[in-house]
Amino acid sequence: MKINHLKNQDSGNFFLIAGPCVVEGRDMALEIAEKIKTITDRLAIPYIFKASYRKANRTKLDSFTGIGDELALGILKEVGQTFEVPTVTDIHESEEAALAAQYVDVLQIPAFLCRQTELLVAAAKTGKAVNVKKGQFMHGSGMGFAVEKVKAVKPDADVMLTDRGNSFGYSDIVVDYRNIVEMKAFDVPIVMDCTHSLQQPNQSSGVTGGKPALIETIAKAAIAVGADGIFIETHPNPAVAKSDGANMLALDKLEGLLEKLLRVREAVR
């Protein structure tokens, strides 16, 4: 991929998209980025820092949505410049694309919005790389149309597709690994979101649940079936995270997990 500052691409390893769910503050973002950058440099893993500058898809009206758009985007830009890593953030409406593109290297389309043509076109027009998350209601084979929409605007665009599981009943998500194989046919990098795919949405408490103990299982299986990248939301203390703490990986567990995934990758090459 032609993403600025994406290092270690000649290592043959999977790439990692990782960071907190949302920008909670400058110090926390820099702490997480520095820790992951140190780990990925040692392991020669290409790394993209991820954090949402604003959360639009929340269960309750009073759920935390962010610290302010320009402040959060500025922190993302600082992270990228300080550690020389590319950064990615979500956009939810077409007019957000041009704004966010001034601060980050990759624009991410949330799963619920993967069919929104105007949003995909707006992201493509910025010239930035685009990561489209597969909708929980979508089969992998249908995501080719999202790729077509981006490349119709910018034929040489870097496009990634990310699986994050499929809705199972009203309050659970399961991963069908056939989707990774289906999406690889579109000749774009395929990513497995190992944390959101373990969410338990629509809880009566109004707070999404999760099964973080299974992150390693999801990640190992994804690498084994050919995922090009791994997406993990991580936090120094998920219990106090302001968004999606129930399914995030504790930051101190990331290095050990990545070492295991590299061994899986080597075994299936």
Helices and strands as residue ranges (DSSP letters): G 9-11, E 15-19, H 26-43, E 47-50, H 69-83, E 87-90, H 96-101, E 106-109, G 111-113, H 117-125, E 129-133, G 140-143, H 144-153, E 159-163, E 166-167, E 173-174, H 178-184, E 190-193, G 196-198, E 199-200, E 209-210, G 212-214, H 215-224, E 229-235, G 238-240, G 245-247, E 249-250, G 251-253, H 254-268
